[in-house]
Amino acid sequence: MVKLGDKVKDAMTGFEGTAVARTEFLYGCVRVCVQPGKLKDGKTIDAEWFDEQRLDVKSAAKTGGPGPVPPDRDYPR
C-alpha cells in the first residue's frame, strides 16, 4: 500500500515522485497522485495519477507521526 509522502516510481512509464494524494473509488479502484520533484527545461512538471498497483515504493515517507492532541475545552455558549 502506498502512503502519502512515499517516494514512488511507476513501473510502466518510469515516472517518479512523491505520493501527494490518494482516491479510493466505490468498486475498489485506488489511484495515487504523484508529484515529481524535478524541473524540465526550468519549468515544473505536472502531477500525474496512477493506479496504486502500478507504483513501486522507493522510500517510505519521512513524517513525524501525528501531532499532539489538543485538550478538550469548555467554550462559553
Secondary structure as a PSIPRED ss2 file (coil, helix, strand):
# PSIPRED VFORMAT (PSIPRED V4.0)

   1 M C   1.000  0.000  0.000
   2 V C   1.000  0.000  0.000
   3 K C   1.000  0.000  0.000
   4 L C   1.000  0.000  0.000
   5 G C   1.000  0.000  0.000
   6 D C   1.000  0.000  0.000
   7 K E   0.000  0.000  1.000
   8 V E   0.000  0.000  1.000
   9 K E   0.000  0.000  1.000
  10 D E   0.000  0.000  1.000
  11 A C   1.000  0.000  0.000
  12 M C   1.000  0.000  0.000
  13 T C   1.000  0.000  0.000
  14 G C   1.000  0.000  0.000
  15 F C   1.000  0.000  0.000
  16 E E   0.000  0.000  1.000
  17 G E   0.000  0.000  1.000
  18 T E   0.000  0.000  1.000
  19 A E   0.000  0.000  1.000
  20 V E   0.000  0.000  1.000
  21 A E   0.000  0.000  1.000
  22 R E   0.000  0.000  1.000
  23 T E   0.000  0.000  1.000
  24 E E   0.000  0.000  1.000
  25 F C   1.000  0.000  0.000
  26 L C   1.000  0.000  0.000
  27 Y C   1.000  0.000  0.000
  28 G C   1.000  0.000  0.000
  29 C C   1.000  0.000  0.000
  30 V E   0.000  0.000  1.000
  31 R E   0.000  0.000  1.000
  32 V E   0.000  0.000  1.000
  33 C E   0.000  0.000  1.000
  34 V E   0.000  0.000  1.000
  35 Q E   0.000  0.000  1.000
  36 P C   1.000  0.000  0.000
  37 G C   1.000  0.000  0.000
  38 K C   1.000  0.000  0.000
  39 L E   0.000  0.000  1.000
  40 K E   0.000  0.000  1.000
  41 D C   1.000  0.000  0.000
  42 G C   1.000  0.000  0.000
  43 K E   0.000  0.000  1.000
  44 T E   0.000  0.000  1.000
  45 I C   1.000  0.000  0.000
  46 D C   1.000  0.000  0.000
  47 A C   1.000  0.000  0.000
  48 E E   0.000  0.000  1.000
  49 W E   0.000  0.000  1.000
  50 F E   0.000  0.000  1.000
  51 D E   0.000  0.000  1.000
  52 E H   0.000  1.000  0.000
  53 Q H   0.000  1.000  0.000
  54 R H   0.000  1.000  0.000
  55 L E   0.000  0.000  1.000
  56 D E   0.000  0.000  1.000
  57 V E   0.000  0.000  1.000
  58 K E   0.000  0.000  1.000
  59 S E   0.000  0.000  1.000
  60 A C   1.000  0.000  0.000
  61 A C   1.000  0.000  0.000
  62 K C   1.000  0.000  0.000
  63 T C   1.000  0.000  0.000
  64 G C   1.000  0.000  0.000
  65 G C   1.000  0.000  0.000
  66 P C   1.000  0.000  0.000
  67 G C   1.000  0.000  0.000
  68 P C   1.000  0.000  0.000
  69 V C   1.000  0.000  0.000
  70 P C   1.000  0.000  0.000
  71 P C   1.000  0.000  0.000
  72 D C   1.000  0.000  0.000
  73 R C   1.000  0.000  0.000
  74 D C   1.000  0.000  0.000
  75 Y C   1.000  0.000  0.000
  76 P C   1.000  0.000  0.000
  77 R C   1.000  0.000  0.000
